[in-house]
Amino acid sequence: MGLGTLKWLQTELFVMPTYVYETIPKKKGQRPRRFEVVQKMKDPPLKKDPETGEPCKRVITGGCGVVFHGPSIMSMNVPKSRK
């Protein structure tokens, strides 16, 4: 297996969370850079940006909600005469 195949297996078959990180600006007025990293939950948070080596912190985000459309399983169990 090549490295690309292993990376695909790691991210596609074994669903791991994507964490958002932000660099910590060294100078006042400097904008932080945000980036995402796919990690296991038990992995420790990154301390440095893998690209630049700057110190970084994990950003807590709101996540995403799942919305299902269409009839629910419960409504499928109701006889048609009661609908």
mmCIF file of the N, C-alpha and C atoms, coordinates in Angstrom:
data_MODEL
# 
_entry.id   MODEL 
# 
loop_
_atom_site.group_PDB 
_atom_site.id 
_atom_site.type_symbol 
_atom_site.label_atom_id 
_atom_site.label_alt_id 
_atom_site.label_comp_id 
_atom_site.label_asym_id 
_atom_site.label_entity_id 
_atom_site.label_seq_id 
_atom_site.pdbx_PDB_ins_code 
_atom_site.Cartn_x 
_atom_site.Cartn_y 
_atom_site.Cartn_z 
_atom_site.occupancy 
_atom_site.B_iso_or_equiv 
_atom_site.pdbx_formal_charge 
_atom_site.auth_seq_id 
_atom_site.auth_comp_id 
_atom_site.auth_asym_id 
_atom_site.auth_atom_id 
_atom_site.pdbx_PDB_model_num 
ATOM 1   N N  . MET A 1 1  ? 0.834   -1.183 0.000  1.00 0.00 ? 1  MET A N  1 
ATOM 2   C CA . MET A 1 1  ? 0.000   0.000  0.000  1.00 0.00 ? 1  MET A CA 1 
ATOM 3   C C  . MET A 1 1  ? 0.873   1.238  0.000  1.00 0.00 ? 1  MET A C  1 
ATOM 4   N N  . GLY A 1 2  ? 0.462   2.214  -0.805 1.00 0.00 ? 2  GLY A N  1 
ATOM 5   C CA . GLY A 1 2  ? 1.189   3.472  -0.838 1.00 0.00 ? 2  GLY A CA 1 
ATOM 6   C C  . GLY A 1 2  ? 0.741   4.392  0.278  1.00 0.00 ? 2  GLY A C  1 
ATOM 7   N N  . LEU A 1 3  ? 1.469   5.466  0.449  1.00 0.00 ? 3  LEU A N  1 
ATOM 8   C CA . LEU A 1 3  ? 1.144   6.434  1.497  1.00 0.00 ? 3  LEU A CA 1 
ATOM 9   C C  . LEU A 1 3  ? -0.220  7.071  1.257  1.00 0.00 ? 3  LEU A C  1 
ATOM 10  N N  . GLY A 1 4  ? -0.568  7.332  -0.009 1.00 0.00 ? 4  GLY A N  1 
ATOM 11  C CA . GLY A 1 4  ? -1.867  7.909  -0.328 1.00 0.00 ? 4  GLY A CA 1 
ATOM 12  C C  . GLY A 1 4  ? -3.010  6.992  0.065  1.00 0.00 ? 4  GLY A C  1 
ATOM 13  N N  . THR A 1 5  ? -2.821  5.676  -0.157 1.00 0.00 ? 5  THR A N  1 
ATOM 14  C CA . THR A 1 5  ? -3.846  4.698  0.211  1.00 0.00 ? 5  THR A CA 1 
ATOM 15  C C  . THR A 1 5  ? -4.019  4.650  1.723  1.00 0.00 ? 5  THR A C  1 
ATOM 16  N N  . LEU A 1 6  ? -2.906  4.680  2.445  1.00 0.00 ? 6  LEU A N  1 
ATOM 17  C CA . LEU A 1 6  ? -2.990  4.658  3.910  1.00 0.00 ? 6  LEU A CA 1 
ATOM 18  C C  . LEU A 1 6  ? -3.681  5.910  4.435  1.00 0.00 ? 6  LEU A C  1 
ATOM 19  N N  . LYS A 1 7  ? -3.384  7.053  3.828  1.00 0.00 ? 7  LYS A N  1 
ATOM 20  C CA . LYS A 1 7  ? -4.025  8.301  4.259  1.00 0.00 ? 7  LYS A CA 1 
ATOM 21  C C  . LYS A 1 7  ? -5.526  8.229  4.001  1.00 0.00 ? 7  LYS A C  1 
ATOM 22  N N  . TRP A 1 8  ? -5.930  7.641  2.842  1.00 0.00 ? 8  TRP A N  1 
ATOM 23  C CA . TRP A 1 8  ? -7.349  7.490  2.535  1.00 0.00 ? 8  TRP A CA 1 
ATOM 24  C C  . TRP A 1 8  ? -8.009  6.571  3.547  1.00 0.00 ? 8  TRP A C  1 
ATOM 25  N N  . LEU A 1 9  ? -7.363  5.453  3.868  1.00 0.00 ? 9  LEU A N  1 
ATOM 26  C CA . LEU A 1 9  ? -7.925  4.522  4.848  1.00 0.00 ? 9  LEU A CA 1 
ATOM 27  C C  . LEU A 1 9  ? -8.089  5.199  6.197  1.00 0.00 ? 9  LEU A C  1 
ATOM 28  N N  . GLN A 1 10 ? -7.108  6.008  6.559  1.00 0.00 ? 10 GLN A N  1 
ATOM 29  C CA . GLN A 1 10 ? -7.142  6.666  7.859  1.00 0.00 ? 10 GLN A CA 1 
ATOM 30  C C  . GLN A 1 10 ? -8.292  7.667  7.939  1.00 0.00 ? 10 GLN A C  1 
ATOM 31  N N  . THR A 1 11 ? -8.547  8.392  6.863  1.00 0.00 ? 11 THR A N  1 
ATOM 32  C CA . THR A 1 11 ? -9.553  9.435  6.934  1.00 0.00 ? 11 THR A CA 1 
ATOM 33  C C  . THR A 1 11 ? -10.932 8.989  6.482  1.00 0.00 ? 11 THR A C  1 
ATOM 34  N N  . GLU A 1 12 ? -11.032 8.020  5.581  1.00 0.00 ? 12 GLU A N  1 
ATOM 35  C CA . GLU A 1 12 ? -12.325 7.639  5.020  1.00 0.00 ? 12 GLU A CA 1 
ATOM 36  C C  . GLU A 1 12 ? -12.964 6.458  5.750  1.00 0.00 ? 12 GLU A C  1 
ATOM 37  N N  . LEU A 1 13 ? -12.201 5.412  6.024  1.00 0.00 ? 13 LEU A N  1 
ATOM 38  C CA . LEU A 1 13 ? -12.791 4.234  6.652  1.00 0.00 ? 13 LEU A CA 1 
ATOM 39  C C  . LEU A 1 13 ? -12.977 4.416  8.151  1.00 0.00 ? 13 LEU A C  1 
ATOM 40  N N  . PHE A 1 14 ? -12.000 4.974  8.787  1.00 0.00 ? 14 PHE A N  1 
ATOM 41  C CA . PHE A 1 14 ? -12.062 5.197  10.220 1.00 0.00 ? 14 PHE A CA 1 
ATOM 42  C C  . PHE A 1 14 ? -12.360 6.672  10.423 1.00 0.00 ? 14 PHE A C  1 
ATOM 43  N N  . VAL A 1 15 ? -13.602 6.989  10.674 1.00 0.00 ? 15 VAL A N  1 
ATOM 44  C CA . VAL A 1 15 ? -14.002 8.395  10.758 1.00 0.00 ? 15 VAL A CA 1 
ATOM 45  C C  . VAL A 1 15 ? -13.391 9.019  11.999 1.00 0.00 ? 15 VAL A C  1 
ATOM 46  N N  . MET A 1 16 ? -12.563 10.017 11.765 1.00 0.00 ? 16 MET A N  1 
ATOM 47  C CA . MET A 1 16 ? -11.925 10.728 12.863 1.00 0.00 ? 16 MET A CA 1 
ATOM 48  C C  . MET A 1 16 ? -12.364 12.182 12.803 1.00 0.00 ? 16 MET A C  1 
ATOM 49  N N  . PRO A 1 17 ? -12.431 12.840 13.951 1.00 0.00 ? 17 PRO A N  1 
ATOM 50  C CA . PRO A 1 17 ? -12.873 14.234 13.957 1.00 0.00 ? 17 PRO A CA 1 
ATOM 51  C C  . PRO A 1 17 ? -11.838 15.161 13.320 1.00 0.00 ? 17 PRO A C  1 
ATOM 52  N N  . THR A 1 18 ? -12.340 16.233 12.760 1.00 0.00 ? 18 THR A N  1 
ATOM 53  C CA . THR A 1 18 ? -11.494 17.285 12.203 1.00 0.00 ? 18 THR A CA 1 
ATOM 54  C C  . THR A 1 18 ? -11.462 18.427 13.210 1.00 0.00 ? 18 THR A C  1 
ATOM 55  N N  . TYR A 1 19 ? -10.272 18.778 13.649 1.00 0.00 ? 19 TYR A N  1 
ATOM 56  C CA . TYR A 1 19 ? -10.118 19.852 14.623 1.00 0.00 ? 19 TYR A CA 1 
ATOM 57  C C  . TYR A 1 19 ? -9.649  21.121 13.929 1.00 0.00 ? 19 TYR A C  1 
ATOM 58  N N  . VAL A 1 20 ? -10.133 22.255 14.413 1.00 0.00 ? 20 VAL A N  1 
ATOM 59  C CA . VAL A 1 20 ? -9.738  23.564 13.889 1.00 0.00 ? 20 VAL A CA 1 
ATOM 60  C C  . VAL A 1 20 ? -8.686  24.137 14.831 1.00 0.00 ? 20 VAL A C  1 
ATOM 61  N N  . TYR A 1 21 ? -7.595  24.600 14.253 1.00 0.00 ? 21 TYR A N  1 
ATOM 62  C CA . TYR A 1 21 ? -6.520  25.228 15.018 1.00 0.00 ? 21 TYR A CA 1 
ATOM 63  C C  . TYR A 1 21 ? -6.323  26.642 14.515 1.00 0.00 ? 21 TYR A C  1 
ATOM 64  N N  . GLU A 1 22 ? -5.726  27.472 15.374 1.00 0.00 ? 22 GLU A N  1 
ATOM 65  C CA . GLU A 1 22 ? -5.459  28.867 15.032 1.00 0.00 ? 22 GLU A CA 1 
ATOM 66  C C  . GLU A 1 22 ? -4.076  29.221 15.562 1.00 0.00 ? 22 GLU A C  1 
ATOM 67  N N  . THR A 1 23 ? -3.286  29.861 14.717 1.00 0.00 ? 23 THR A N  1 
ATOM 68  C CA . THR A 1 23 ? -1.961  30.270 15.177 1.00 0.00 ? 23 THR A CA 1 
ATOM 69  C C  . THR A 1 23 ? -2.094  31.419 16.164 1.00 0.00 ? 23 THR A C  1 
ATOM 70  N N  . ILE A 1 24 ? -1.138  31.518 17.054 1.00 0.00 ? 24 ILE A N  1 
ATOM 71  C CA . ILE A 1 24 ? -1.125  32.593 18.049 1.00 0.00 ? 24 ILE A CA 1 
ATOM 72  C C  . ILE A 1 24 ? -0.199  33.687 17.509 1.00 0.00 ? 24 ILE A C  1 
ATOM 73  N N  . PRO A 1 25 ? -0.754  34.865 17.178 1.00 0.00 ? 25 PRO A N  1 
ATOM 74  C CA . PRO A 1 25 ? 0.070   35.938 16.593 1.00 0.00 ? 25 PRO A CA 1 
ATOM 75  C C  . PRO A 1 25 ? 1.159   36.396 17.559 1.00 0.00 ? 25 PRO A C  1 
ATOM 76  N N  . LYS A 1 26 ? 2.343   36.653 16.996 1.00 0.00 ? 26 LYS A N  1 
ATOM 77  C CA . LYS A 1 26 ? 3.455   37.118 17.817 1.00 0.00 ? 26 LYS A CA 1 
ATOM 78  C C  . LYS A 1 26 ? 3.426   38.634 17.978 1.00 0.00 ? 26 LYS A C  1 
ATOM 79  N N  . LYS A 1 27 ? 2.938   39.329 16.920 1.00 0.00 ? 27 LYS A N  1 
ATOM 80  C CA . LYS A 1 27 ? 2.906   40.793 16.952 1.00 0.00 ? 27 LYS A CA 1 
ATOM 81  C C  . LYS A 1 27 ? 1.473   41.280 17.066 1.00 0.00 ? 27 LYS A C  1 
ATOM 82  N N  . LYS A 1 28 ? 1.284   42.404 17.713 1.00 0.00 ? 28 LYS A N  1 
ATOM 83  C CA . LYS A 1 28 ? -0.043  43.003 17.840 1.00 0.00 ? 28 LYS A CA 1 
ATOM 84  C C  . LYS A 1 28 ? -0.529  43.441 16.452 1.00 0.00 ? 28 LYS A C  1 
ATOM 85  N N  . GLY A 1 29 ? -1.763  43.119 16.138 1.00 0.00 ? 29 GLY A N  1 
ATOM 86  C CA . GLY A 1 29 ? -2.325  43.469 14.847 1.00 0.00 ? 29 GLY A CA 1 
ATOM 87  C C  . GLY A 1 29 ? -2.144  42.387 13.786 1.00 0.00 ? 29 GLY A C  1 
ATOM 88  N N  . GLN A 1 30 ? -1.310  41.407 14.068 1.00 0.00 ? 30 GLN A N  1 
ATOM 89  C CA . GLN A 1 30 ? -1.103  40.303 13.130 1.00 0.00 ? 30 GLN A CA 1 
ATOM 90  C C  . GLN A 1 30 ? -2.308  39.366 13.191 1.00 0.00 ? 30 GLN A C  1 
ATOM 91  N N  . ARG A 1 31 ? -2.774  38.915 12.027 1.00 0.00 ? 31 ARG A N  1 
ATOM 92  C CA . ARG A 1 31 ? -3.955  38.053 11.978 1.00 0.00 ? 31 ARG A CA 1 
ATOM 93  C C  . ARG A 1 31 ? -3.546  36.590 12.168 1.00 0.00 ? 31 ARG A C  1 
ATOM 94  N N  . PRO A 1 32 ? -4.313  35.850 12.958 1.00 0.00 ? 32 PRO A N  1 
ATOM 95  C CA . PRO A 1 32 ? -4.024  34.425 13.121 1.00 0.00 ? 32 PRO A CA 1 
ATOM 96  C C  . PRO A 1 32 ? -4.440  33.649 11.867 1.00 0.00 ? 32 PRO A C  1 
ATOM 97  N N  . ARG A 1 33 ? -3.767  32.540 11.629 1.00 0.00 ? 33 ARG A N  1 
ATOM 98  C CA . ARG A 1 33 ? -4.092  31.672 10.501 1.00 0.00 ? 33 ARG A CA 1 
ATOM 99  C C  . ARG A 1 33 ? -4.832  30.463 11.032 1.00 0.00 ? 33 ARG A C  1 
ATOM 100 N N  . ARG A 1 34 ? -5.982  30.145 10.416 1.00 0.00 ? 34 ARG A N  1 
ATOM 101 C CA . ARG A 1 34 ? -6.757  28.965 10.821 1.00 0.00 ? 34 ARG A CA 1 
ATOM 102 C C  . ARG A 1 34 ? -6.490  27.819 9.874  1.00 0.00 ? 34 ARG A C  1 
ATOM 103 N N  . PHE A 1 35 ? -6.422  26.613 10.435 1.00 0.00 ? 35 PHE A N  1 
ATOM 104 C CA . PHE A 1 35 ? -6.238  25.416 9.627  1.00 0.00 ? 35 PHE A CA 1 
ATOM 105 C C  . PHE A 1 35 ? -6.910  24.246 10.320 1.00 0.00 ? 35 PHE A C  1 
ATOM 106 N N  . GLU A 1 36 ? -7.179  23.199 9.553  1.00 0.00 ? 36 GLU A N  1 
ATOM 107 C CA . GLU A 1 36 ? -7.861  22.017 10.077 1.00 0.00 ? 36 GLU A CA 1 
ATOM 108 C C  . GLU A 1 36 ? -6.923  20.822 10.056 1.00 0.00 ? 36 GLU A C  1 
ATOM 109 N N  . VAL A 1 37 ? -7.073  19.962 11.062 1.00 0.00 ? 37 VAL A N  1 
ATOM 110 C CA . VAL A 1 37 ? -6.266  18.751 11.168 1.00 0.00 ? 37 VAL A CA 1 
ATOM 111 C C  . VAL A 1 37 ? -7.194  17.598 11.542 1.00 0.00 ? 37 VAL A C  1 
ATOM 112 N N  . VAL A 1 38 ? -7.057  16.473 10.825 1.00 0.00 ? 38 VAL A N  1 
ATOM 113 C CA . VAL A 1 38 ? -7.812  15.262 11.168 1.00 0.00 ? 38 VAL A CA 1 
ATOM 114 C C  . VAL A 1 38 ? -6.966  14.480 12.163 1.00 0.00 ? 38 VAL A C  1 
ATOM 115 N N  . GLN A 1 39 ? -7.514  14.279 13.374 1.00 0.00 ? 39 GLN A N  1 
ATOM 116 C CA . GLN A 1 39 ? -6.784  13.601 14.444 1.00 0.00 ? 39 GLN A CA 1 
ATOM 117 C C  . GLN A 1 39 ? -7.697  12.629 15.167 1.00 0.00 ? 39 GLN A C  1 
ATOM 118 N N  . LYS A 1 40 ? -7.081  11.690 15.861 1.00 0.00 ? 40 LYS A N  1 
ATOM 119 C CA . LYS A 1 40 ? -7.844  10.833 16.763 1.00 0.00 ? 40 LYS A CA 1 
ATOM 120 C C  . LYS A 1 40 ? -8.200  11.651 17.995 1.00 0.00 ? 40 LYS A C  1 
ATOM 121 N N  . MET A 1 41 ? -9.273  11.272 18.659 1.00 0.00 ? 41 MET A N  1 
ATOM 122 C CA . MET A 1 41 ? -9.691  12.008 19.857 1.00 0.00 ? 41 MET A CA 1 
ATOM 123 C C  . MET A 1 41 ? -8.667  11.894 20.980 1.00 0.00 ? 41 MET A C  1 
ATOM 124 N N  . LYS A 1 42 ? -7.950  10.775 21.023 1.00 0.00 ? 42 LYS A N  1 
ATOM 125 C CA . LYS A 1 42 ? -6.983  10.588 22.107 1.00 0.00 ? 42 LYS A CA 1 
ATOM 126 C C  . LYS A 1 42 ? -5.632  11.259 21.827 1.00 0.00 ? 42 LYS A C  1 
ATOM 127 N N  . ASP A 1 43 ? -5.431  11.781 20.603 1.00 0.00 ? 43 ASP A N  1 
ATOM 128 C CA . ASP A 1 43 ? -4.193  12.491 20.292 1.00 0.00 ? 43 ASP A CA 1 
ATOM 129 C C  . ASP A 1 43 ? -4.148  13.819 21.037 1.00 0.00 ? 43 ASP A C  1 
ATOM 130 N N  . PRO A 1 44 ? -2.980  14.200 21.539 1.00 0.00 ? 44 PRO A N  1 
ATOM 131 C CA . PRO A 1 44 ? -2.884  15.500 22.224 1.00 0.00 ? 44 PRO A CA 1 
ATOM 132 C C  . PRO A 1 44 ? -3.020  16.642 21.217 1.00 0.00 ? 44 PRO A C  1 
ATOM 133 N N  . PRO A 1 45 ? -3.507  17.798 21.651 1.00 0.00 ? 45 PRO A N  1 
ATOM 134 C CA . PRO A 1 45 ? -3.625  18.939 20.734 1.00 0.00 ? 45 PRO A CA 1 
ATOM 135 C C  . PRO A 1 45 ? -2.248  19.378 20.221 1.00 0.00 ? 45 PRO A C  1 
ATOM 136 N N  . LEU A 1 46 ? -2.220  19.906 19.011 1.00 0.00 ? 46 LEU A N  1 
ATOM 137 C CA . LEU A 1 46 ? -0.969  20.403 18.445 1.00 0.00 ? 46 LEU A CA 1 
ATOM 138 C C  . LEU A 1 46 ? -0.519  21.644 19.207 1.00 0.00 ? 46 LEU A C  1 
ATOM 139 N N  . LYS A 1 47 ? 0.784   21.819 19.305 1.00 0.00 ? 47 LYS A N  1 
ATOM 140 C CA . LYS A 1 47 ? 1.337   23.003 19.943 1.00 0.00 ? 47 LYS A CA 1 
ATOM 141 C C  . LYS A 1 47 ? 1.931   23.951 18.902 1.00 0.00 ? 47 LYS A C  1 
ATOM 142 N N  . LYS A 1 48 ? 2.285   23.389 17.713 1.00 0.00 ? 48 LYS A N  1 
ATOM 143 C CA . LYS A 1 48 ? 2.864   24.198 16.642 1.00 0.00 ? 48 LYS A CA 1 
ATOM 144 C C  . LYS A 1 48 ? 2.168   23.889 15.325 1.00 0.00 ? 48 LYS A C  1 
ATOM 145 N N  . ASP A 1 49 ? 2.062   24.905 14.474 1.00 0.00 ? 49 ASP A N  1 
ATOM 146 C CA . ASP A 1 49 ? 1.496   24.765 13.132 1.00 0.00 ? 49 ASP A CA 1 
ATOM 147 C C  . ASP A 1 49 ? 2.437   23.869 12.322 1.00 0.00 ? 49 ASP A C  1 
ATOM 148 N N  . PRO A 1 50 ? 1.918   22.784 11.721 1.00 0.00 ? 50 PRO A N  1 
ATOM 149 C CA . PRO A 1 50 ? 2.788   21.889 10.965 1.00 0.00 ? 50 PRO A CA 1 
ATOM 150 C C  . PRO A 1 50 ? 3.460   22.556 9.757  1.00 0.00 ? 50 PRO A C  1 
ATOM 151 N N  . GLU A 1 51 ? 2.846   23.589 9.183  1.00 0.00 ? 51 GLU A N  1 
ATOM 152 C CA . GLU A 1 51 ? 3.409   24.259 8.004  1.00 0.00 ? 51 GLU A CA 1 
ATOM 153 C C  . GLU A 1 51 ? 4.430   25.325 8.366  1.00 0.00 ? 51 GLU A C  1 
ATOM 154 N N  . THR A 1 52 ? 4.109   26.156 9.357  1.00 0.00 ? 52 THR A N  1 
ATOM 155 C CA . THR A 1 52 ? 4.964   27.310 9.658  1.00 0.00 ? 52 THR A CA 1 
ATOM 156 C C  . THR A 1 52 ? 5.789   27.148 10.928 1.00 0.00 ? 52 THR A C  1 
ATOM 157 N N  . GLY A 1 53 ? 5.386   26.257 11.819 1.00 0.00 ? 53 GLY A N  1 
ATOM 158 C CA . GLY A 1 53 ? 6.085   26.088 13.077 1.00 0.00 ? 53 GLY A CA 1 
ATOM 159 C C  . GLY A 1 53 ? 5.692   27.098 14.138 1.00 0.00 ? 53 GLY A C  1 
ATOM 160 N N  . GLU A 1 54 ? 4.715   27.968 13.826 1.00 0.00 ? 54 GLU A N  1 
ATOM 161 C CA . GLU A 1 54 ? 4.256   28.965 14.794 1.00 0.00 ? 54 GLU A CA 1 
ATOM 162 C C  . GLU A 1 54 ? 3.442   28.283 15.894 1.00 0.00 ? 54 GLU A C  1 
ATOM 163 N N  . PRO A 1 55 ? 3.430   28.847 17.098 1.00 0.00 ? 55 PRO A N  1 
ATOM 164 C CA . PRO A 1 55 ? 2.593   28.275 18.154 1.00 0.00 ? 55 PRO A CA 1 
ATOM 165 C C  . PRO A 1 55 ? 1.110   28.380 17.771 1.00 0.00 ? 55 PRO A C  1 
ATOM 166 N N  . CYS A 1 56 ? 0.331   27.389 18.185 1.00 0.00 ? 56 CYS A N  1 
ATOM 167 C CA . CYS A 1 56 ? -1.093  27.402 17.833 1.00 0.00 ? 56 CYS A CA 1 
ATOM 168 C C  . CYS A 1 56 ? -1.922  26.850 18.985 1.00 0.00 ? 56 CYS A C  1 
ATOM 169 N N  . LYS A 1 57 ? -3.238  27.040 18.859 1.00 0.00 ? 57 LYS A N  1 
ATOM 170 C CA . LYS A 1 57 ? -4.167  26.542 19.868 1.00 0.00 ? 57 LYS A CA 1 
ATOM 171 C C  . LYS A 1 57 ? -5.361  25.929 19.151 1.00 0.00 ? 57 LYS A C  1 
ATOM 172 N N  . ARG A 1 58 ? -6.020  24.979 19.806 1.00 0.00 ? 58 ARG A N  1 
ATOM 173 C CA . ARG A 1 58 ? -7.218  24.369 19.249 1.00 0.00 ? 58 ARG A CA 1 
ATOM 174 C C  . ARG A 1 58 ? -8.397  25.297 19.488 1.00 0.00 ? 58 ARG A C  1 
ATOM 175 N N  . VAL A 1 59 ? -9.229  25.460 18.468 1.00 0.00 ? 59 VAL A N  1 
ATOM 176 C CA . VAL A 1 59 ? -10.393 26.341 18.549 1.00 0.00 ? 59 VAL A CA 1 
ATOM 177 C C  . VAL A 1 59 ? -11.630 25.474 18.758 1.00 0.00 ? 59 VAL A C  1 
ATOM 178 N N  . ILE A 1 60 ? -12.427 25.830 19.742 1.00 0.00 ? 60 ILE A N  1 
ATOM 179 C CA . ILE A 1 60 ? -13.673 25.112 19.996 1.00 0.00 ? 60 ILE A CA 1 
ATOM 180 C C  . ILE A 1 60 ? -14.734 25.693 19.072 1.00 0.00 ? 60 ILE A C  1 
ATOM 181 N N  . THR A 1 61 ? -15.308 24.841 18.229 1.00 0.00 ? 61 THR A N  1 
ATOM 182 C CA . THR A 1 61 ? -16.336 25.297 17.291 1.00 0.00 ? 61 THR A CA 1 
ATOM 183 C C  . THR A 1 61 ? -17.681 24.704 17.679 1.00 0.00 ? 61 THR A C  1 
ATOM 184 N N  . GLY A 1 62 ? -18.729 25.212 17.056 1.00 0.00 ? 62 GLY A N  1 
ATOM 185 C CA . GLY A 1 62 ? -20.080 24.769 17.372 1.00 0.00 ? 62 GLY A CA 1 
ATOM 186 C C  . GLY A 1 62 ? -20.437 23.412 16.811 1.00 0.00 ? 62 GLY A C  1 
ATOM 187 N N  . GLY A 1 63 ? -19.615 22.879 15.930 1.00 0.00 ? 63 GLY A N  1 
ATOM 188 C CA . GLY A 1 63 ? -19.930 21.597 15.323 1.00 0.00 ? 63 GLY A CA 1 
ATOM 189 C C  . GLY A 1 63 ? -21.027 21.759 14.290 1.00 0.00 ? 63 GLY A C  1 
ATOM 190 N N  . CYS A 1 64 ? -21.670 20.673 13.966 1.00 0.00 ? 64 CYS A N  1 
ATOM 191 C CA . CYS A 1 64 ? -22.746 20.740 12.976 1.00 0.00 ? 64 CYS A CA 1 
ATOM 192 C C  . CYS A 1 64 ? -23.917 19.906 13.470 1.00 0.00 ? 64 CYS A C  1 
ATOM 193 N N  . GLY A 1 65 ? -25.078 20.298 13.088 1.00 0.00 ? 65 GLY A N  1 
ATOM 194 C CA . GLY A 1 65 ? -26.271 19.553 13.440 1.00 0.00 ? 65 GLY A CA 1 
ATOM 195 C C  . GLY A 1 65 ? -26.707 18.691 12.273 1.00 0.00 ? 65 GLY A C  1 
ATOM 196 N N  . VAL A 1 66 ? -27.366 17.622 12.562 1.00 0.00 ? 66 VAL A N  1 
ATOM 197 C CA . VAL A 1 66 ? -27.858 16.737 11.522 1.00 0.00 ? 66 VAL A CA 1 
ATOM 198 C C  . VAL A 1 66 ? -29.372 16.905 11.437 1.00 0.00 ? 66 VAL A C  1 
ATOM 199 N N  . VAL A 1 67 ? -29.878 17.186 10.249 1.00 0.00 ? 67 VAL A N  1 
ATOM 200 C CA . VAL A 1 67 ? -31.304 17.378 10.042 1.00 0.00 ? 67 VAL A CA 1 
ATOM 201 C C  . VAL A 1 67 ? -31.782 16.325 9.061  1.00 0.00 ? 67 VAL A C  1 
ATOM 202 N N  . PHE A 1 68 ? -32.744 15.549 9.469  1.00 0.00 ? 68 PHE A N  1 
ATOM 203 C CA . PHE A 1 68 ? -33.318 14.538 8.604  1.00 0.00 ? 68 PHE A CA 1 
ATOM 204 C C  . PHE A 1 68 ? -34.633 15.054 8.042  1.00 0.00 ? 68 PHE A C  1 
ATOM 205 N N  . HIS A 1 69 ? -34.819 14.915 6.755  1.00 0.00 ? 69 HIS A N  1 
ATOM 206 C CA . HIS A 1 69 ? -36.047 15.345 6.102  1.00 0.00 ? 69 HIS A CA 1 
ATOM 207 C C  . HIS A 1 69 ? -36.857 14.118 5.701  1.00 0.00 ? 69 HIS A C  1 
ATOM 208 N N  . GLY A 1 70 ? -38.139 14.310 5.589  1.00 0.00 ? 70 GLY A N  1 
ATOM 209 C CA . GLY A 1 70 ? -38.993 13.201 5.167  1.00 0.00 ? 70 GLY A CA 1 
ATOM 210 C C  . GLY A 1 70 ? -39.679 12.562 6.358  1.00 0.00 ? 70 GLY A C  1 
ATOM 211 N N  . PRO A 1 71 ? -40.417 11.511 6.092  1.00 0.00 ? 71 PRO A N  1 
ATOM 212 C CA . PRO A 1 71 ? -41.152 10.868 7.186  1.00 0.00 ? 71 PRO A CA 1 
ATOM 213 C C  . PRO A 1 71 ? -40.212 10.171 8.162  1.00 0.00 ? 71 PRO A C  1 
ATOM 214 N N  . SER A 1 72 ? -40.590 10.213 9.423  1.00 0.00 ? 72 SER A N  1 
ATOM 215 C CA . SER A 1 72 ? -39.778 9.537  10.422 1.00 0.00 ? 72 SER A CA 1 
ATOM 216 C C  . SER A 1 72 ? -40.199 8.075  10.514 1.00 0.00 ? 72 SER A C  1 
ATOM 217 N N  . ILE A 1 73 ? -39.392 7.301  11.164 1.00 0.00 ? 73 ILE A N  1 
ATOM 218 C CA . ILE A 1 73 ? -39.704 5.885  11.338 1.00 0.00 ? 73 ILE A CA 1 
ATOM 219 C C  . ILE A 1 73 ? -40.981 5.732  12.158 1.00 0.00 ? 73 ILE A C  1 
ATOM 220 N N  . MET A 1 74 ? -41.171 6.614  13.135 1.00 0.00 ? 74 MET A N  1 
ATOM 221 C CA . MET A 1 74 ? -42.354 6.523  13.990 1.00 0.00 ? 74 MET A CA 1 
ATOM 222 C C  . MET A 1 74 ? -43.640 6.739  13.181 1.00 0.00 ? 74 MET A C  1 
ATOM 223 N N  . SER A 1 75 ? -43.622 7.686  12.238 1.00 0.00 ? 75 SER A N  1 
ATOM 224 C CA . SER A 1 75 ? -44.836 7.944  11.463 1.00 0.00 ? 75 SER A CA 1 
ATOM 225 C C  . SER A 1 75 ? -45.116 6.817  10.472 1.00 0.00 ? 75 SER A C  1 
ATOM 226 N N  . MET A 1 76 ? -44.117 6.032  10.139 1.00 0.00 ? 76 MET A N  1 
ATOM 227 C CA . MET A 1 76 ? -44.327 4.916  9.216  1.00 0.00 ? 76 MET A CA 1 
ATOM 228 C C  . MET A 1 76 ? -45.081 3.767  9.893  1.00 0.00 ? 76 MET A C  1 
ATOM 229 N N  . ASN A 1 77 ? -45.034 3.718  11.210 1.00 0.00 ? 77 ASN A N  1 
ATOM 230 C CA . ASN A 1 77 ? -45.698 2.649  11.952 1.00 0.00 ? 77 ASN A CA 1 
ATOM 231 C C  . ASN A 1 77 ? -47.176 2.937  12.213 1.00 0.00 ? 77 ASN A C  1 
ATOM 232 N N  . VAL A 1 78 ? -47.635 4.139  11.922 1.00 0.00 ? 78 VAL A N  1 
ATOM 233 C CA . VAL A 1 78 ? -49.033 4.517  12.154 1.00 0.00 ? 78 VAL A CA 1 
ATOM 234 C C  . VAL A 1 78 ? -49.878 4.000  10.990 1.00 0.00 ? 78 VAL A C  1 
ATOM 235 N N  . PRO A 1 79 ? -50.970 3.301  11.287 1.00 0.00 ? 79 PRO A N  1 
ATOM 236 C CA . PRO A 1 79 ? -51.842 2.813  10.202 1.00 0.00 ? 79 PRO A CA 1 
ATOM 237 C C  . PRO A 1 79 ? -52.376 3.967  9.363  1.00 0.00 ? 79 PRO A C  1 
ATOM 238 N N  . LYS A 1 80 ? -52.604 3.739  8.081  1.00 0.00 ? 80 LYS A N  1 
ATOM 239 C CA . LYS A 1 80 ? -53.060 4.789  7.165  1.00 0.00 ? 80 LYS A CA 1 
ATOM 240 C C  . LYS A 1 80 ? -54.413 5.361  7.569  1.00 0.00 ? 80 LYS A C  1 
ATOM 241 N N  . SER A 1 81 ? -55.237 4.573  8.252  1.00 0.00 ? 81 SER A N  1 
ATOM 242 C CA . SER A 1 81 ? -56.553 5.058  8.668  1.00 0.00 ? 81 SER A CA 1 
ATOM 243 C C  . SER A 1 81 ? -56.444 6.160  9.722  1.00 0.00 ? 81 SER A C  1 
ATOM 244 N N  . ARG A 1 82 ? -55.352 6.224  10.480 1.00 0.00 ? 82 ARG A N  1 
ATOM 245 C CA . ARG A 1 82 ? -55.189 7.239  11.522 1.00 0.00 ? 82 ARG A CA 1 
ATOM 246 C C  . ARG A 1 82 ? -54.460 8.479  11.008 1.00 0.00 ? 82 ARG A C  1 
ATOM 247 N N  . LYS A 1 83 ? -53.954 8.455  9.799  1.00 0.00 ? 83 LYS A N  1 
ATOM 248 C CA . LYS A 1 83 ? -53.187 9.601  9.259  1.00 0.00 ? 83 LYS A CA 1 
ATOM 249 C C  . LYS A 1 83 ? -54.097 10.691 8.774  1.00 0.00 ? 83 LYS A C  1 
# 
